[in-house]
């Protein structure tokens, strides 16, 4: 078993591959939704990190994530369950466009999991379902310490179950 392979990072890779149009049957997102060309050297999905949020001042949205092991919801012990937060940070309306993109591509429970599994073809982790919900409807404002521009955030909660081989 590989302890450094995180299920959330596979979801992150899938979302970014979709945005770039690298998933079979998908097309690259318009730069008015998420400018993937601006993120050539890195993927704009980062672990929660206070320093990054205050240092980044570009208008292009990015996602901060964190996850927690949620325990299984059945008696089938090989299933693992996690909950993750996706906090999308940027300017309005850009954060809503990225939120809608993530939501629409992960909201189909077992169908989303099957699409993700097919694209990644990972030999160790197999997703069973992905559930997406939004806990708040209000965008909270925060201002980076070194910027006069306001940044806003909106959050999605992902719940998913998977097995490891």
C-alpha positions as CSV (number, residue, x, y, z in Angstrom):
1,X,0.0,0.0,0.0
2,X,1.2,3.5,-0.9
3,X,0.7,5.9,2.0
4,X,1.7,8.9,0.0
5,X,-1.1,8.5,-2.6
6,X,-4.0,10.6,-1.5
7,X,-7.5,10.0,-3.0
8,X,-8.1,13.8,-3.0
9,X,-5.0,14.3,-5.2
10,X,-6.5,12.0,-7.8
11,X,-9.7,14.0,-7.8
12,X,-7.6,17.2,-8.1
13,X,-5.7,15.8,-11.1
14,X,-9.0,14.8,-12.8
15,X,-10.5,18.3,-12.3
16,X,-7.4,20.0,-13.7
17,X,-7.2,17.5,-16.6
18,X,-10.9,18.3,-17.4
19,X,-10.2,22.0,-17.3
20,X,-7.3,21.6,-19.7
21,X,-9.3,19.4,-22.1
22,X,-7.0,16.4,-21.4
23,X,-9.9,14.0,-20.6
24,X,-11.3,12.0,-23.5
25,X,-14.4,13.7,-24.8
26,X,-13.7,17.0,-23.0
27,X,-12.7,20.3,-24.4
28,X,-10.5,22.9,-22.8
29,X,-12.3,25.5,-20.7
30,X,-12.7,29.0,-22.0
31,X,-10.2,31.5,-20.5
32,X,-13.3,33.4,-19.3
33,X,-14.1,30.4,-17.0
34,X,-10.6,29.4,-15.9
35,X,-7.5,30.5,-17.7
36,X,-5.6,27.2,-17.8
37,X,-2.8,28.7,-20.0
38,X,-1.9,31.1,-17.1
39,X,-1.2,28.0,-14.9
40,X,1.3,26.3,-17.2
41,X,3.9,25.4,-14.6
42,X,1.6,24.5,-11.7
43,X,-1.9,23.2,-11.0
44,X,-4.0,25.8,-9.2
45,X,-5.3,23.3,-6.6
46,X,-3.3,23.6,-3.4
47,X,-3.4,22.1,0.1
48,X,-4.7,24.7,2.6
49,X,-1.9,27.1,3.2
50,X,-2.3,30.5,4.8
51,X,0.8,31.8,3.1
52,X,-0.3,31.1,-0.4
53,X,-3.6,32.8,0.0
54,X,-2.0,36.0,1.2
55,X,0.8,36.0,-1.4
56,X,-1.2,35.3,-4.5
57,X,-2.8,38.4,-6.0
58,X,-3.7,37.3,-9.6
59,X,-7.3,37.5,-10.8
60,X,-7.3,33.8,-11.9
61,X,-9.2,31.6,-9.4
62,X,-7.5,28.9,-7.5
63,X,-8.7,26.1,-5.2
64,X,-7.5,25.4,-1.6
65,X,-8.3,21.9,-0.4
66,X,-8.2,19.9,2.8
67,X,-9.6,16.5,3.7
68,X,-10.6,14.4,6.6
69,X,-11.1,10.6,7.0
70,X,-14.8,10.2,7.6
71,X,-14.9,6.4,8.4
72,X,-17.0,3.9,6.5
73,X,-20.8,4.1,6.3
74,X,-21.4,0.3,6.0
75,X,-20.0,-2.9,7.3
76,X,-17.9,-3.5,4.2
77,X,-14.5,-2.8,5.7
78,X,-12.4,-2.3,2.5
79,X,-14.4,0.9,1.7
80,X,-12.7,4.1,2.8
81,X,-14.6,7.3,3.2
82,X,-13.3,10.9,3.1
83,X,-14.7,14.4,3.1
84,X,-12.8,17.3,1.4
85,X,-13.4,21.0,1.3
86,X,-12.7,22.8,-2.0
87,X,-12.4,26.5,-1.2
88,X,-12.4,28.4,-4.5
89,X,-10.7,31.8,-4.2
90,X,-10.7,34.7,-6.6
91,X,-12.8,37.5,-7.9
92,X,-16.6,37.4,-8.5
93,X,-18.0,36.1,-10.9
94,X,-14.9,33.8,-11.6
95,X,-15.2,31.8,-8.4
96,X,-18.8,30.9,-9.4
97,X,-17.8,29.7,-12.8
98,X,-15.1,27.5,-11.4
99,X,-17.5,26.3,-8.7
100,X,-20.1,25.4,-11.3
101,X,-17.5,23.6,-13.4
102,X,-16.3,21.5,-10.4
103,X,-19.9,20.8,-9.3
104,X,-21.2,19.8,-12.7
105,X,-18.3,17.4,-13.2
106,X,-18.4,15.7,-9.8
107,X,-22.1,15.7,-8.9
108,X,-23.1,12.4,-10.5
109,X,-22.2,10.1,-7.6
110,X,-21.2,6.7,-9.1
111,X,-21.2,8.0,-12.7
112,X,-18.6,10.7,-11.7
113,X,-16.6,8.1,-9.9
114,X,-16.6,5.8,-13.0
115,X,-15.6,8.7,-15.3
116,X,-12.7,9.6,-12.9
117,X,-11.6,5.9,-12.6
118,X,-11.7,5.5,-16.4
119,X,-9.5,8.6,-17.0
120,X,-7.0,8.0,-14.3
121,X,-6.9,4.2,-14.6
122,X,-5.1,4.1,-11.2
123,X,-4.2,0.5,-10.1
124,X,-4.4,1.4,-6.3
125,X,-7.5,3.5,-5.8
126,X,-11.0,2.8,-7.2
127,X,-13.7,5.4,-6.4
128,X,-17.2,4.2,-5.7
129,X,-19.1,7.5,-5.7
130,X,-18.5,11.2,-5.2
131,X,-21.1,13.5,-3.6
132,X,-20.8,17.3,-3.9
133,X,-22.6,19.9,-1.8
134,X,-22.3,23.6,-1.0
135,X,-22.5,24.4,2.8
136,X,-22.8,28.2,2.4
137,X,-24.4,30.3,-0.2
138,X,-22.7,33.5,0.8
139,X,-19.2,34.4,-0.6
140,X,-17.0,35.5,2.3
141,X,-14.6,38.4,1.5
142,X,-11.0,38.4,2.7
143,X,-8.2,40.8,1.7
144,X,-4.7,39.5,1.3
145,X,-2.3,41.5,3.5
146,X,-0.3,42.7,0.5
147,X,-3.1,43.6,-1.8
148,X,-5.8,46.2,-2.1
149,X,-7.9,43.9,-4.3
150,X,-10.7,42.0,-2.5
151,X,-10.7,38.2,-2.9
152,X,-13.8,36.2,-2.3
153,X,-14.3,32.5,-1.6
154,X,-16.9,29.9,-2.0
155,X,-16.7,26.3,-0.7
156,X,-17.8,22.9,-2.0
157,X,-17.7,19.8,0.2
158,X,-16.9,16.6,-1.5
159,X,-17.7,13.2,0.1
160,X,-16.4,10.1,-1.6
161,X,-15.8,6.4,-0.9
162,X,-13.1,4.3,-2.5
163,X,-11.2,1.1,-2.1
164,X,-7.4,0.6,-2.1
165,X,-5.7,-2.4,-3.6
